[in-house]
Amino acid sequence: MNGLMIKAQARTRTSTEKGTPVEIDYVMDARGFTFPIEDSGKRNLRYQLVVVAWNEEEKNAGQAWQMLNLDLPPKGVTDAITNGIHSKRFLTLIPGMYQIYVGVIDENSKKIGTVVIPLKVPKSKG
């Protein structure tokens, strides 16, 4: 496998005065990740999650980024391979059309996975 396989979906929540919360759910196929063995016998999972929302004017309208560094026991690795690696990121956007770019980088192998989600954030009712 040359890259990381990921699935993602974006959902809008109830609008507030500051905008509309958008929840991005990730599921990553752990079989593409590298899990080096630590001195403790645990496996290390180190990856970055990135989300960027581009608006209709092709401007960055919001982004979220996180680096995760997890030491997993053997059962944790088995669970990740069986069930995938799940995560969420959140953005707040104003009404409009967006392209949500979702990415993950395995810091151990430098493999990446990306997906683009078109999203319409509706105007609030009220």
ZIHU-V880905 format. One line per field, one symbol per residue. ss: DSSP state (H for helix, E for strand, - for the rest). phi: phi as a letter, one per 30 degrees, with the letter a starting at -180 (. if undefined). psi: psi as a letter, one per 30 degrees, with the letter a starting at -180 (. if undefined). A space follows every 50 residues. Layout:
ss->???
phi->???
psi->???
This chain:
ss->-----EEEEEEEEEEE--EEEEEEEEEE-HHH---EE-----EEEEEEEE EEEEE----EEEEEEEEEEEEE-HHHHHHHHHH-EEEEEEEEE--EEEEE EEEEEE-----EEEEEEEEEE-----
phi->.dbccbbbbcbdcddbdckcdbccccbcdddddcbdddedjdcccbaccb bbccdddicdclabbaccbcccdeddddddddciccabbbbbbdelcbcc ccbbbdddcidbbbacbdbccddddl
psi->kfakklkllkklaklaffakkkkjkkkkjffflkikklffflkkjjlkkk kkkkafghkjfllkkkkkjkjkleeeeeeeeefljklklklkllkakljj kklkkjfefgklklkkjkkkjlkkk.
